[in-house]
Amino acid sequence: MTLTRIYIPLNAAGLRRLDADRAITKAPFLAYAVTDAVCASAPVAGQDQWEYSALGDAVLRSAALLGHGEKRRIVAAADVEPELVGPAAASDSGGFIEDSAVLILDSVELKRIASFHVDADEAAEDDELLWYDVTELPVILALL
């Protein structure tokens, strides 16, 4: 079965909940993925560029989720069954909807997460995020 890679924007509280619950629960929730709209917006790009675009949208959403005193954007990359991924509407995101936005219809278990992408220090708009394997979740939590 082919799985769909999704990018889930998080903040520190969301990451702690994921660690405690072993899943991202609160479905339905907004995530980002390579959609038909992403592919149509850059038809000569390849899968890597489309995924990078979806990740970038998730990073922007993570920045919007940062609470008082939080300084690290966090994105979880997960591989889920396509049936969990639905279309997102503007009402799901508070207005504007990115081409890569999707609605996740059920919980995403920690075992579905492949990696985390986290700021090295304080969030800065142009900074690349560091890549962490899912097994490094305790290391990331210690950074927060």
Protein Blocks (a to p, Z undefined) as FASTA:
>chain_A
ZZddddddddfklmmmmmmnopafkiacddddddfklmmmmmmbcfklmmmmmmmmmmmm
mmmmpcghiabdcdddddddfklpccddfklnopaacfklccdfbdcdfklpmbdcddfb
lcdfklccddddfklmmmmmmmZZ
